[in-house]
Amino acid sequence: MKLQDKIVLKDFQIENLIFNKNYADAADYLFNSQVNSWELMKKNYDALKNIQTKSFRFEGFKLKVQFNPERIKSTSAEVDEKSVKSRECFLCIENLLEAQKGILLGDNFMLFCNPYPIFPQHFTISSLNHQPQMILESFSELLELAKLLSPRYTLVYNGPACGASAPDHLHFQAGTKNFMPIEDDIHQLKNDVGKVVQQDEFITTTFIDDELRKLIFIESAEQKELEKSFRTIYTTYKKIFEEVVEPMMNIICSYNNDFGWSVIIFLRSKHRPECFYKTDPDRILISPAAIDLGGVVVTPREEDFIRTDKDLLLKIFCEVSVIKKTFSLLAEKVKTELR
Ligand SMILES: [Zn+2]
């Protein structure tokens, strides 16, 4: 028996859902099964229901702040090469937690519940092979997975140098749809401050600078068109930064039966803000990745939750996003390339 077969949750109902390719309901079924049978998960999802949050309204969008102590490990994870090499990979199936069960998504991925949640339902989708976190080769898989899970969940990708806590093992996250404010706000932002660089009957690509974040919004129901545009954006972005490895980005991807895919790409200049590396009392443990930039900012320590305000969010988001000049330059170049 292969190791992965021992982890796959097996019962008549879930097998039936998967047989009918109803992966979103299968994930929901897995979630309920794990919450009911796994003490750690039950404790953390119960705690999440009573967690302190606050929200701030900006020009055309909203940001929530979540005081989430269980995220301390993930927020402060050491992800430099040396630290990563010296630990066991927690996404390889031989190292999963004892109680962890999963479902297979196609031939290459397994979905399992995240016991340290931000979303009301939070999953990790990891490659069955231990291979580096890289988006260019896995973008089509991200689109396909987003479609598979679409009625209930939105997918998230964090680049190896800007938020992924396992840069050595390819993975995505999935979470409850529309939990991140940007999923609602994106259309308003597009209308208010968007700069459309590509538009035809198949695809629309818009650059959006909302004064805190720099993002690219791609809308299309045609997978091939979307992949082509993404490749162009990726290679142009990489050239500007002269990056040897992947240029820094976080992605939020969802699918809708009527309109197709929505892909939001946040462009990054650095992994963590200065204040992250200071010593207390100046230290602020906020380490922005896709979910934070999507509008749910996680603070694992109460003192940071209390002092987070609009000015601090503005400062941190600007600091970790590419600068205006780079963003405009990229918009011009991508516009020319996509013509
Ligand atoms: Zn691994």
py3Dmol code that shows the C-alpha trace and the ligand (Angstrom):
import py3Dmol

protein = """\
ATOM      1  CA  MET A   1       0.000   0.000   0.000  1.00  0.00           C
ATOM      2  CA  LYS A   2       1.408   3.373  -0.992  1.00  0.00           C
ATOM      3  CA  LEU A   3       1.848   5.869   1.823  1.00  0.00           C
ATOM      4  CA  GLN A   4      -0.501   8.360   0.183  1.00  0.00           C
ATOM      5  CA  ASP A   5      -3.285   5.738   0.159  1.00  0.00           C
ATOM      6  CA  LYS A   6      -3.107   5.510   3.944  1.00  0.00           C
ATOM      7  CA  ILE A   7      -3.717   9.240   4.240  1.00  0.00           C
ATOM      8  CA  VAL A   8      -6.606   9.471   1.803  1.00  0.00           C
ATOM      9  CA  LEU A   9      -9.919   9.622   3.655  1.00  0.00           C
ATOM     10  CA  LYS A  10     -12.065   6.697   2.613  1.00  0.00           C
ATOM     11  CA  ASP A  11     -15.748   6.238   3.105  1.00  0.00           C
ATOM     12  CA  PHE A  12     -18.723   5.774   0.840  1.00  0.00           C
ATOM     13  CA  GLN A  13     -19.853   9.399   0.866  1.00  0.00           C
ATOM     14  CA  ILE A  14     -16.541  11.039   0.049  1.00  0.00           C
ATOM     15  CA  GLU A  15     -15.717   8.446  -2.590  1.00  0.00           C
ATOM     16  CA  ASN A  16     -19.066   9.129  -4.184  1.00  0.00           C
ATOM     17  CA  LEU A  17     -18.445  12.905  -4.229  1.00  0.00           C
ATOM     18  CA  ILE A  18     -15.036  12.415  -5.813  1.00  0.00           C
ATOM     19  CA  PHE A  19     -16.398   9.917  -8.321  1.00  0.00           C
ATOM     20  CA  ASN A  20     -18.814  12.659  -9.399  1.00  0.00           C
ATOM     21  CA  LYS A  21     -15.928  15.140  -9.531  1.00  0.00           C
ATOM     22  CA  ASN A  22     -17.553  17.196  -6.804  1.00  0.00           C
ATOM     23  CA  TYR A  23     -14.268  18.177  -5.186  1.00  0.00           C
ATOM     24  CA  ALA A  24     -15.565  21.240  -3.345  1.00  0.00           C
ATOM     25  CA  ASP A  25     -18.141  19.198  -1.436  1.00  0.00           C
ATOM     26  CA  ALA A  26     -15.537  16.483  -0.871  1.00  0.00           C
ATOM     27  CA  ALA A  27     -13.213  19.076   0.700  1.00  0.00           C
ATOM     28  CA  ASP A  28     -16.077  20.318   2.878  1.00  0.00           C
ATOM     29  CA  TYR A  29     -16.810  16.710   3.890  1.00  0.00           C
ATOM     30  CA  LEU A  30     -13.142  16.144   4.746  1.00  0.00           C
ATOM     31  CA  PHE A  31     -13.162  19.344   6.790  1.00  0.00           C
ATOM     32  CA  ASN A  32     -16.154  18.268   8.870  1.00  0.00           C
ATOM     33  CA  SER A  33     -14.782  14.804   9.351  1.00  0.00           C
ATOM     34  CA  GLN A  34     -11.425  16.157  10.599  1.00  0.00           C
ATOM     35  CA  VAL A  35     -12.984  18.795  12.866  1.00  0.00           C
ATOM     36  CA  ASN A  36     -15.019  16.063  14.528  1.00  0.00           C
ATOM     37  CA  SER A  37     -12.201  13.584  14.982  1.00  0.00           C
ATOM     38  CA  TRP A  38      -9.045  15.626  15.520  1.00  0.00           C
ATOM     39  CA  GLU A  39      -8.713  17.464  18.830  1.00  0.00           C
ATOM     40  CA  LEU A  40      -6.135  20.063  17.691  1.00  0.00           C
ATOM     41  CA  MET A  41      -8.213  21.031  14.703  1.00  0.00           C
ATOM     42  CA  LYS A  42     -11.428  21.301  16.685  1.00  0.00           C
ATOM     43  CA  LYS A  43      -9.727  23.480  19.288  1.00  0.00           C
ATOM     44  CA  ASN A  44      -8.221  25.859  16.734  1.00  0.00           C
ATOM     45  CA  TYR A  45     -11.329  26.201  14.553  1.00  0.00           C
ATOM     46  CA  ASP A  46     -13.471  26.793  17.648  1.00  0.00           C
ATOM     47  CA  ALA A  47     -11.018  29.467  18.797  1.00  0.00           C
ATOM     48  CA  LEU A  48     -11.153  31.108  15.365  1.00  0.00           C
ATOM     49  CA  LYS A  49     -14.884  31.726  15.774  1.00  0.00           C
ATOM     50  CA  ASN A  50     -14.272  33.956  18.791  1.00  0.00           C
ATOM     51  CA  ILE A  51     -11.147  35.657  17.589  1.00  0.00           C
ATOM     52  CA  GLN A  52     -10.767  39.465  17.842  1.00  0.00           C
ATOM     53  CA  THR A  53     -10.895  41.335  14.567  1.00  0.00           C
ATOM     54  CA  LYS A  54     -11.151  44.945  13.501  1.00  0.00           C
ATOM     55  CA  SER A  55     -11.473  46.540  10.106  1.00  0.00           C
ATOM     56  CA  PHE A  56     -10.417  49.713   8.340  1.00  0.00           C
ATOM     57  CA  ARG A  57     -12.026  51.398   5.384  1.00  0.00           C
ATOM     58  CA  PHE A  58      -9.741  52.899   2.767  1.00  0.00           C
ATOM     59  CA  GLU A  59     -10.561  54.641  -0.519  1.00  0.00           C
ATOM     60  CA  GLY A  60     -12.495  51.915  -2.367  1.00  0.00           C
ATOM     61  CA  PHE A  61     -11.496  48.917  -0.261  1.00  0.00           C
ATOM     62  CA  LYS A  62     -11.412  47.386   3.197  1.00  0.00           C
ATOM     63  CA  LEU A  63      -8.737  45.697   5.311  1.00  0.00           C
ATOM     64  CA  LYS A  64      -9.459  43.441   8.259  1.00  0.00           C
ATOM     65  CA  VAL A  65      -6.994  42.698  11.044  1.00  0.00           C
ATOM     66  CA  GLN A  66      -7.190  39.339  12.770  1.00  0.00           C
ATOM     67  CA  PHE A  67      -5.607  38.624  16.174  1.00  0.00           C
ATOM     68  CA  ASN A  68      -4.612  35.009  15.652  1.00  0.00           C
ATOM     69  CA  PRO A  69      -2.120  33.606  18.221  1.00  0.00           C
ATOM     70  CA  GLU A  70      -2.003  30.164  16.595  1.00  0.00           C
ATOM     71  CA  ARG A  71      -0.320  31.701  13.531  1.00  0.00           C
ATOM     72  CA  ILE A  72       2.835  32.642  15.427  1.00  0.00           C
ATOM     73  CA  LYS A  73       4.873  29.762  13.977  1.00  0.00           C
ATOM     74  CA  SER A  74       3.886  30.487  10.416  1.00  0.00           C
ATOM     75  CA  THR A  75       4.285  34.274  10.710  1.00  0.00           C
ATOM     76  CA  SER A  76       7.736  34.049  12.221  1.00  0.00           C
ATOM     77  CA  ALA A  77       8.949  31.017  10.224  1.00  0.00           C
ATOM     78  CA  GLU A  78      12.594  31.081   9.203  1.00  0.00           C
ATOM     79  CA  VAL A  79      12.586  30.432   5.478  1.00  0.00           C
ATOM     80  CA  ASP A  80      16.219  31.062   4.571  1.00  0.00           C
ATOM     81  CA  GLU A  81      17.994  28.261   2.744  1.00  0.00           C
ATOM     82  CA  LYS A  82      19.924  27.046   5.764  1.00  0.00           C
ATOM     83  CA  SER A  83      16.882  26.839   8.065  1.00  0.00           C
ATOM     84  CA  VAL A  84      14.818  25.117   5.389  1.00  0.00           C
ATOM     85  CA  LYS A  85      17.525  22.548   4.718  1.00  0.00           C
ATOM     86  CA  SER A  86      17.949  21.710   8.372  1.00  0.00           C
ATOM     87  CA  ARG A  87      14.306  20.849   9.060  1.00  0.00           C
ATOM     88  CA  GLU A  88      12.097  17.994   7.953  1.00  0.00           C
ATOM     89  CA  CYS A  89       9.697  19.066   5.223  1.00  0.00           C
ATOM     90  CA  PHE A  90       6.259  19.280   6.856  1.00  0.00           C
ATOM     91  CA  LEU A  91       4.491  18.974   3.493  1.00  0.00           C
ATOM     92  CA  CYS A  92       6.012  15.658   2.478  1.00  0.00           C
ATOM     93  CA  ILE A  93       3.403  13.014   3.223  1.00  0.00           C
ATOM     94  CA  GLU A  94       5.720  10.897   5.365  1.00  0.00           C
ATOM     95  CA  ASN A  95       5.946  13.850   7.786  1.00  0.00           C
ATOM     96  CA  LEU A  96       2.272  14.764   8.059  1.00  0.00           C
ATOM     97  CA  LEU A  97       0.667  14.881  11.494  1.00  0.00           C
ATOM     98  CA  GLU A  98      -0.717  11.618  12.774  1.00  0.00           C
ATOM     99  CA  ALA A  99      -4.386  12.605  12.519  1.00  0.00           C
ATOM    100  CA  GLN A 100      -4.100  14.246   9.093  1.00  0.00           C
ATOM    101  CA  LYS A 101      -6.313  12.903   6.317  1.00  0.00           C
ATOM    102  CA  GLY A 102      -6.540  14.156   2.760  1.00  0.00           C
ATOM    103  CA  ILE A 103      -8.106  13.819  -0.667  1.00  0.00           C
ATOM    104  CA  LEU A 104      -6.283  13.470  -3.961  1.00  0.00           C
ATOM    105  CA  LEU A 105      -6.820  16.211  -6.525  1.00  0.00           C
ATOM    106  CA  GLY A 106      -5.824  14.714  -9.855  1.00  0.00           C
ATOM    107  CA  ASP A 107      -2.481  12.911 -10.141  1.00  0.00           C
ATOM    108  CA  ASN A 108      -0.191  15.490  -8.592  1.00  0.00           C
ATOM    109  CA  PHE A 109      -1.810  17.073  -5.558  1.00  0.00           C
ATOM    110  CA  MET A 110      -3.278  16.218  -2.201  1.00  0.00           C
ATOM    111  CA  LEU A 111      -5.593  18.492  -0.241  1.00  0.00           C
ATOM    112  CA  PHE A 112      -5.625  18.450   3.537  1.00  0.00           C
ATOM    113  CA  CYS A 113      -6.946  20.662   6.329  1.00  0.00           C
ATOM    114  CA  ASN A 114      -4.778  23.376   7.813  1.00  0.00           C
ATOM    115  CA  PRO A 115      -4.966  22.926  11.612  1.00  0.00           C
ATOM    116  CA  TYR A 116      -3.799  26.553  12.131  1.00  0.00           C
ATOM    117  CA  PRO A 117      -6.502  28.415  10.219  1.00  0.00           C
ATOM    118  CA  ILE A 118      -7.071  31.970   9.048  1.00  0.00           C
ATOM    119  CA  PHE A 119     -10.148  31.135   6.931  1.00  0.00           C
ATOM    120  CA  PRO A 120     -13.296  29.527   8.435  1.00  0.00           C
ATOM    121  CA  GLN A 121     -12.241  26.548   6.288  1.00  0.00           C
ATOM    122  CA  HIS A 122      -8.553  26.508   5.418  1.00  0.00           C
ATOM    123  CA  PHE A 123      -6.718  23.881   3.371  1.00  0.00           C
ATOM    124  CA  THR A 124      -3.234  23.175   2.118  1.00  0.00           C
ATOM    125  CA  ILE A 125      -2.888  21.673  -1.347  1.00  0.00           C
ATOM    126  CA  SER A 126       0.531  20.226  -1.754  1.00  0.00           C
ATOM    127  CA  SER A 127       2.342  18.470  -4.531  1.00  0.00           C
ATOM    128  CA  LEU A 128       2.829  14.729  -4.030  1.00  0.00           C
ATOM    129  CA  ASN A 129       6.470  15.274  -4.949  1.00  0.00           C
ATOM    130  CA  HIS A 130       8.986  17.274  -2.979  1.00  0.00           C
ATOM    131  CA  GLN A 131       9.771  19.946  -5.586  1.00  0.00           C
ATOM    132  CA  PRO A 132      10.474  23.688  -5.262  1.00  0.00           C
ATOM    133  CA  GLN A 133       7.733  26.299  -4.952  1.00  0.00           C
ATOM    134  CA  MET A 134       7.583  27.840  -8.450  1.00  0.00           C
ATOM    135  CA  ILE A 135       4.665  29.434 -10.221  1.00  0.00           C
ATOM    136  CA  LEU A 136       5.588  29.551 -13.896  1.00  0.00           C
ATOM    137  CA  GLU A 137       5.469  25.783 -14.358  1.00  0.00           C
ATOM    138  CA  SER A 138       2.541  25.302 -11.988  1.00  0.00           C
ATOM    139  CA  PHE A 139       0.279  28.189 -13.045  1.00  0.00           C
ATOM    140  CA  SER A 140      -1.935  25.980 -15.223  1.00  0.00           C
ATOM    141  CA  GLU A 141      -2.370  23.628 -12.254  1.00  0.00           C
ATOM    142  CA  LEU A 142      -3.343  26.564 -10.062  1.00  0.00           C
ATOM    143  CA  LEU A 143      -6.072  27.461 -12.574  1.00  0.00           C
ATOM    144  CA  GLU A 144      -7.317  23.882 -12.785  1.00  0.00           C
ATOM    145  CA  LEU A 145      -7.382  23.456  -9.010  1.00  0.00           C
ATOM    146  CA  ALA A 146      -9.236  26.765  -8.603  1.00  0.00           C
ATOM    147  CA  LYS A 147     -11.858  25.511 -11.033  1.00  0.00           C
ATOM    148  CA  LEU A 148     -12.185  22.127  -9.275  1.00  0.00           C
ATOM    149  CA  LEU A 149     -12.830  23.761  -5.902  1.00  0.00           C
ATOM    150  CA  SER A 150     -14.639  26.818  -7.220  1.00  0.00           C
ATOM    151  CA  PRO A 151     -18.121  26.695  -5.758  1.00  0.00           C
ATOM    152  CA  ARG A 152     -16.779  26.956  -2.220  1.00  0.00           C
ATOM    153  CA  TYR A 153     -13.116  27.995  -2.192  1.00  0.00           C
ATOM    154  CA  THR A 154     -10.551  30.494  -3.440  1.00  0.00           C
ATOM    155  CA  LEU A 155      -6.923  29.536  -4.061  1.00  0.00           C
ATOM    156  CA  VAL A 156      -3.806  31.262  -2.857  1.00  0.00           C
ATOM    157  CA  TYR A 157      -0.165  31.078  -3.947  1.00  0.00           C
ATOM    158  CA  ASN A 158       2.783  32.588  -2.074  1.00  0.00           C
ATOM    159  CA  GLY A 159       6.131  32.947  -3.813  1.00  0.00           C
ATOM    160  CA  PRO A 160       9.172  31.131  -2.356  1.00  0.00           C
ATOM    161  CA  ALA A 161      10.749  34.436  -1.281  1.00  0.00           C
ATOM    162  CA  CYS A 162       7.633  36.306  -0.156  1.00  0.00           C
ATOM    163  CA  GLY A 163       5.441  34.297   2.150  1.00  0.00           C
ATOM    164  CA  ALA A 164       5.618  30.571   1.406  1.00  0.00           C
ATOM    165  CA  SER A 165       6.499  28.789   4.649  1.00  0.00           C
ATOM    166  CA  ALA A 166       7.765  25.799   2.637  1.00  0.00           C
ATOM    167  CA  PRO A 167       9.713  27.292  -0.292  1.00  0.00           C
ATOM    168  CA  ASP A 168      11.151  23.848  -1.017  1.00  0.00           C
ATOM    169  CA  HIS A 169       7.807  22.084  -1.523  1.00  0.00           C
ATOM    170  CA  LEU A 170       5.265  23.190  -4.141  1.00  0.00           C
ATOM    171  CA  HIS A 171       1.924  24.036  -2.532  1.00  0.00           C
ATOM    172  CA  PHE A 172      -1.137  26.254  -2.672  1.00  0.00           C
ATOM    173  CA  GLN A 173      -3.738  27.112  -0.064  1.00  0.00           C
ATOM    174  CA  ALA A 174      -7.508  27.115  -0.395  1.00  0.00           C
ATOM    175  CA  GLY A 175      -9.910  29.025   1.811  1.00  0.00           C
ATOM    176  CA  THR A 176     -13.572  29.957   2.154  1.00  0.00           C
ATOM    177  CA  LYS A 177     -14.648  32.004  -0.861  1.00  0.00           C
ATOM    178  CA  ASN A 178     -15.183  35.754  -0.371  1.00  0.00           C
ATOM    179  CA  PHE A 179     -13.610  35.744   3.075  1.00  0.00           C
ATOM    180  CA  MET A 180     -10.838  38.036   1.827  1.00  0.00           C
ATOM    181  CA  PRO A 181     -12.278  41.549   1.267  1.00  0.00           C
ATOM    182  CA  ILE A 182     -10.402  41.991  -2.016  1.00  0.00           C
ATOM    183  CA  GLU A 183     -12.627  39.421  -3.702  1.00  0.00           C
ATOM    184  CA  ASP A 184     -15.487  41.917  -3.355  1.00  0.00           C
ATOM    185  CA  ASP A 185     -13.441  45.086  -3.660  1.00  0.00           C
ATOM    186  CA  ILE A 186     -11.543  44.223  -6.817  1.00  0.00           C
ATOM    187  CA  HIS A 187     -14.234  45.342  -9.277  1.00  0.00           C
ATOM    188  CA  GLN A 188     -14.632  48.705  -7.566  1.00  0.00           C
ATOM    189  CA  LEU A 189     -10.850  49.158  -7.518  1.00  0.00           C
ATOM    190  CA  LYS A 190     -10.689  48.291 -11.193  1.00  0.00           C
ATOM    191  CA  ASN A 191     -13.313  50.929 -12.017  1.00  0.00           C
ATOM    192  CA  ASP A 192     -11.826  53.579  -9.748  1.00  0.00           C
ATOM    193  CA  VAL A 193      -8.086  53.316 -10.293  1.00  0.00           C
ATOM    194  CA  GLY A 194      -7.512  50.481 -12.779  1.00  0.00           C
ATOM    195  CA  LYS A 195      -5.403  50.871 -15.894  1.00  0.00           C
ATOM    196  CA  VAL A 196      -6.491  48.349 -18.516  1.00  0.00           C
ATOM    197  CA  VAL A 197      -3.504  47.052 -20.513  1.00  0.00           C
ATOM    198  CA  GLN A 198      -5.231  44.265 -22.437  1.00  0.00           C
ATOM    199  CA  GLN A 199      -8.847  43.844 -23.439  1.00  0.00           C
ATOM    200  CA  ASP A 200     -10.569  41.710 -26.034  1.00  0.00           C
ATOM    201  CA  GLU A 201     -13.499  39.293 -26.104  1.00  0.00           C
ATOM    202  CA  PHE A 202     -11.493  36.642 -24.217  1.00  0.00           C
ATOM    203  CA  ILE A 203      -9.472  38.453 -21.601  1.00  0.00           C
ATOM    204  CA  THR A 204      -9.061  41.668 -19.624  1.00  0.00           C
ATOM    205  CA  THR A 205      -5.840  42.554 -17.809  1.00  0.00           C
ATOM    206  CA  THR A 206      -5.800  45.557 -15.476  1.00  0.00           C
ATOM    207  CA  PHE A 207      -3.015  47.166 -13.435  1.00  0.00           C
ATOM    208  CA  ILE A 208      -4.235  48.561 -10.107  1.00  0.00           C
ATOM    209  CA  ASP A 209      -2.358  50.836  -7.715  1.00  0.00           C
ATOM    210  CA  ASP A 210      -4.580  51.507  -4.695  1.00  0.00           C
ATOM    211  CA  GLU A 211      -1.860  53.483  -2.839  1.00  0.00           C
ATOM    212  CA  LEU A 212      -1.138  50.521  -0.542  1.00  0.00           C
ATOM    213  CA  ARG A 213      -0.770  47.595  -2.932  1.00  0.00           C
ATOM    214  CA  LYS A 214       0.349  47.114  -6.535  1.00  0.00           C
ATOM    215  CA  LEU A 215      -1.620  44.403  -8.230  1.00  0.00           C
ATOM    216  CA  ILE A 216      -2.554  42.966 -11.585  1.00  0.00           C
ATOM    217  CA  PHE A 217      -6.076  41.670 -12.150  1.00  0.00           C
ATOM    218  CA  ILE A 218      -6.684  39.192 -14.980  1.00  0.00           C
ATOM    219  CA  GLU A 219     -10.203  38.089 -15.926  1.00  0.00           C
ATOM    220  CA  SER A 220     -10.796  35.357 -18.487  1.00  0.00           C
ATOM    221  CA  ALA A 221     -12.782  32.201 -19.172  1.00  0.00           C
ATOM    222  CA  GLU A 222     -10.135  30.961 -21.616  1.00  0.00           C
ATOM    223  CA  GLN A 223      -7.399  29.020 -19.876  1.00  0.00           C
ATOM    224  CA  LYS A 224      -4.914  29.241 -22.740  1.00  0.00           C
ATOM    225  CA  GLU A 225      -5.314  33.026 -23.086  1.00  0.00           C
ATOM    226  CA  LEU A 226      -4.858  33.450 -19.362  1.00  0.00           C
ATOM    227  CA  GLU A 227      -1.720  31.331 -19.316  1.00  0.00           C
ATOM    228  CA  LYS A 228      -0.288  33.302 -22.226  1.00  0.00           C
ATOM    229  CA  SER A 229      -0.864  36.641 -20.494  1.00  0.00           C
ATOM    230  CA  PHE A 230       0.523  35.352 -17.216  1.00  0.00           C
ATOM    231  CA  ARG A 231       3.677  34.116 -18.944  1.00  0.00           C
ATOM    232  CA  THR A 232       4.166  37.534 -20.552  1.00  0.00           C
ATOM    233  CA  ILE A 233       3.675  39.345 -17.235  1.00  0.00           C
ATOM    234  CA  TYR A 234       6.009  36.918 -15.471  1.00  0.00           C
ATOM    235  CA  THR A 235       8.858  37.186 -17.963  1.00  0.00           C
ATOM    236  CA  THR A 236       8.592  40.975 -18.247  1.00  0.00           C
ATOM    237  CA  TYR A 237       8.517  41.344 -14.452  1.00  0.00           C
ATOM    238  CA  LYS A 238      11.476  39.004 -14.101  1.00  0.00           C
ATOM    239  CA  LYS A 239      13.518  41.013 -16.624  1.00  0.00           C
ATOM    240  CA  ILE A 240      12.861  44.315 -14.818  1.00  0.00           C
ATOM    241  CA  PHE A 241      14.126  42.869 -11.556  1.00  0.00           C
ATOM    242  CA  GLU A 242      16.876  40.853 -13.218  1.00  0.00           C
ATOM    243  CA  GLU A 243      15.870  38.034 -10.930  1.00  0.00           C
ATOM    244  CA  VAL A 244      17.687  34.745 -11.154  1.00  0.00           C
ATOM    245  CA  VAL A 245      14.931  32.979  -9.287  1.00  0.00           C
ATOM    246  CA  GLU A 246      11.252  33.800  -9.248  1.00  0.00           C
ATOM    247  CA  PRO A 247      10.279  37.503  -9.144  1.00  0.00           C
ATOM    248  CA  MET A 248       8.333  38.126  -5.930  1.00  0.00           C
ATOM    249  CA  MET A 249       4.586  37.692  -6.143  1.00  0.00           C
ATOM    250  CA  ASN A 250       1.517  36.474  -4.262  1.00  0.00           C
ATOM    251  CA  ILE A 251      -1.554  35.275  -6.125  1.00  0.00           C
ATOM    252  CA  ILE A 252      -5.260  34.922  -5.351  1.00  0.00           C
ATOM    253  CA  CYS A 253      -7.204  32.858  -7.869  1.00  0.00           C
ATOM    254  CA  SER A 254     -10.881  32.001  -8.057  1.00  0.00           C
ATOM    255  CA  TYR A 255     -13.247  30.601 -10.656  1.00  0.00           C
ATOM    256  CA  ASN A 256     -16.861  31.344 -11.459  1.00  0.00           C
ATOM    257  CA  ASN A 257     -19.038  29.265 -13.814  1.00  0.00           C
ATOM    258  CA  ASP A 258     -20.404  32.331 -15.616  1.00  0.00           C
ATOM    259  CA  PHE A 259     -17.314  34.522 -15.863  1.00  0.00           C
ATOM    260  CA  GLY A 260     -14.340  32.182 -15.634  1.00  0.00           C
ATOM    261  CA  TRP A 261     -11.181  32.948 -13.670  1.00  0.00           C
ATOM    262  CA  SER A 262     -10.221  35.960 -11.589  1.00  0.00           C
ATOM    263  CA  VAL A 263      -6.516  36.139 -10.936  1.00  0.00           C
ATOM    264  CA  ILE A 264      -5.043  38.802  -8.646  1.00  0.00           C
ATOM    265  CA  ILE A 265      -1.247  39.101  -8.632  1.00  0.00           C
ATOM    266  CA  PHE A 266       0.443  41.232  -5.944  1.00  0.00           C
ATOM    267  CA  LEU A 267       3.892  42.458  -6.921  1.00  0.00           C
ATOM    268  CA  ARG A 268       6.446  42.558  -4.138  1.00  0.00           C
ATOM    269  CA  SER A 269       9.694  44.308  -3.404  1.00  0.00           C
ATOM    270  CA  LYS A 270      10.501  42.486  -0.200  1.00  0.00           C
ATOM    271  CA  HIS A 271       9.424  39.652   2.039  1.00  0.00           C
ATOM    272  CA  ARG A 272       9.001  41.403   5.398  1.00  0.00           C
ATOM    273  CA  PRO A 273       8.896  45.037   6.560  1.00  0.00           C
ATOM    274  CA  GLU A 274      11.708  46.618   8.615  1.00  0.00           C
ATOM    275  CA  CYS A 275       9.623  46.587  11.802  1.00  0.00           C
ATOM    276  CA  PHE A 276       9.496  42.783  11.675  1.00  0.00           C
ATOM    277  CA  TYR A 277      13.247  42.590  12.393  1.00  0.00           C
ATOM    278  CA  LYS A 278      13.392  45.191  15.161  1.00  0.00           C
ATOM    279  CA  THR A 279      13.603  44.272  18.830  1.00  0.00           C
ATOM    280  CA  ASP A 280      10.717  44.804  21.218  1.00  0.00           C
ATOM    281  CA  PRO A 281       9.036  47.172  21.881  1.00  0.00           C
ATOM    282  CA  ASP A 282       9.562  48.377  18.276  1.00  0.00           C
ATOM    283  CA  ARG A 283       9.080  44.969  16.751  1.00  0.00           C
ATOM    284  CA  ILE A 284       5.808  44.317  14.900  1.00  0.00           C
ATOM    285  CA  LEU A 285       5.131  40.749  13.861  1.00  0.00           C
ATOM    286  CA  ILE A 286       3.309  41.212  10.578  1.00  0.00           C
ATOM    287  CA  SER A 287       4.647  39.182   7.658  1.00  0.00           C
ATOM    288  CA  PRO A 288       2.462  40.002   4.644  1.00  0.00           C
ATOM    289  CA  ALA A 289       1.599  37.290   2.147  1.00  0.00           C
ATOM    290  CA  ALA A 290      -1.372  36.712  -0.172  1.00  0.00           C
ATOM    291  CA  ILE A 291      -4.071  36.506   2.517  1.00  0.00           C
ATOM    292  CA  ASP A 292      -2.856  39.667   4.281  1.00  0.00           C
ATOM    293  CA  LEU A 293      -2.624  41.561   0.995  1.00  0.00           C
ATOM    294  CA  GLY A 294      -6.054  40.167   0.142  1.00  0.00           C
ATOM    295  CA  GLY A 295      -7.362  42.087   3.135  1.00  0.00           C
ATOM    296  CA  VAL A 296      -7.041  39.767   6.148  1.00  0.00           C
ATOM    297  CA  VAL A 297      -3.961  40.942   8.021  1.00  0.00           C
ATOM    298  CA  VAL A 298      -2.830  38.428  10.613  1.00  0.00           C
ATOM    299  CA  THR A 299      -1.254  39.552  13.896  1.00  0.00           C
ATOM    300  CA  PRO A 300      -0.274  36.633  16.152  1.00  0.00           C
ATOM    301  CA  ARG A 301       0.545  38.920  19.114  1.00  0.00           C
ATOM    302  CA  GLU A 302      -2.068  40.992  20.922  1.00  0.00           C
ATOM    303  CA  GLU A 303       0.196  44.054  21.308  1.00  0.00           C
ATOM    304  CA  ASP A 304       0.573  44.176  17.521  1.00  0.00           C
ATOM    305  CA  PHE A 305      -3.155  43.717  16.998  1.00  0.00           C
ATOM    306  CA  ILE A 306      -3.883  46.634  19.336  1.00  0.00           C
ATOM    307  CA  ARG A 307      -1.460  49.054  17.728  1.00  0.00           C
ATOM    308  CA  THR A 308      -2.252  48.201  14.117  1.00  0.00           C
ATOM    309  CA  ASP A 309      -4.005  51.175  12.544  1.00  0.00           C
ATOM    310  CA  LYS A 310      -4.475  52.669   9.078  1.00  0.00           C
ATOM    311  CA  ASP A 311      -1.101  54.414   9.059  1.00  0.00           C
ATOM    312  CA  LEU A 312       0.776  51.266  10.014  1.00  0.00           C
ATOM    313  CA  LEU A 313      -1.019  49.203   7.355  1.00  0.00           C
ATOM    314  CA  LEU A 314      -0.264  51.865   4.750  1.00  0.00           C
ATOM    315  CA  LYS A 315       3.391  51.920   5.746  1.00  0.00           C
ATOM    316  CA  ILE A 316       3.854  48.139   5.778  1.00  0.00           C
ATOM    317  CA  PHE A 317       1.957  47.446   2.546  1.00  0.00           C
ATOM    318  CA  CYS A 318       3.813  50.192   0.656  1.00  0.00           C
ATOM    319  CA  GLU A 319       7.107  48.945   1.981  1.00  0.00           C
ATOM    320  CA  VAL A 320       6.660  45.367   0.798  1.00  0.00           C
ATOM    321  CA  SER A 321       5.070  46.255  -2.578  1.00  0.00           C
ATOM    322  CA  VAL A 322       6.985  47.306  -5.689  1.00  0.00           C
ATOM    323  CA  ILE A 323       7.434  51.072  -6.022  1.00  0.00           C
ATOM    324  CA  LYS A 324       5.204  53.200  -8.273  1.00  0.00           C
ATOM    325  CA  LYS A 325       7.915  53.757 -10.868  1.00  0.00           C
ATOM    326  CA  THR A 326       8.563  50.046 -11.333  1.00  0.00           C
ATOM    327  CA  PHE A 327       4.844  49.333 -11.478  1.00  0.00           C
ATOM    328  CA  SER A 328       4.203  51.950 -14.209  1.00  0.00           C
ATOM    329  CA  LEU A 329       7.204  50.745 -16.181  1.00  0.00           C
ATOM    330  CA  LEU A 330       5.946  47.171 -15.990  1.00  0.00           C
ATOM    331  CA  ALA A 331       2.448  48.262 -17.067  1.00  0.00           C
ATOM    332  CA  GLU A 332       3.887  49.989 -20.169  1.00  0.00           C
ATOM    333  CA  LYS A 333       6.059  47.043 -21.123  1.00  0.00           C
ATOM    334  CA  VAL A 334       3.324  44.458 -20.559  1.00  0.00           C
ATOM    335  CA  LYS A 335       0.899  46.572 -22.593  1.00  0.00           C
ATOM    336  CA  THR A 336       3.303  46.565 -25.530  1.00  0.00           C
ATOM    337  CA  GLU A 337       3.994  42.841 -25.222  1.00  0.00           C
ATOM    338  CA  LEU A 338       0.321  41.886 -25.009  1.00  0.00           C
ATOM    339  CA  ARG A 339      -0.744  43.938 -27.983  1.00  0.00           C
TER     340      ARG A 339
END
"""
ligand_1 = """\
1
ZN
Zn 8.488 18.128 0.980
"""
view = py3Dmol.view(width=600, height=400)
view.addModel(protein, "pdb")
view.setStyle({"model": 0}, {"cartoon": {"style": "trace"}})
view.addModel(ligand_1, "xyz")
view.setStyle({"model": 1}, {"stick": {}})
view.zoomTo()
view.show()
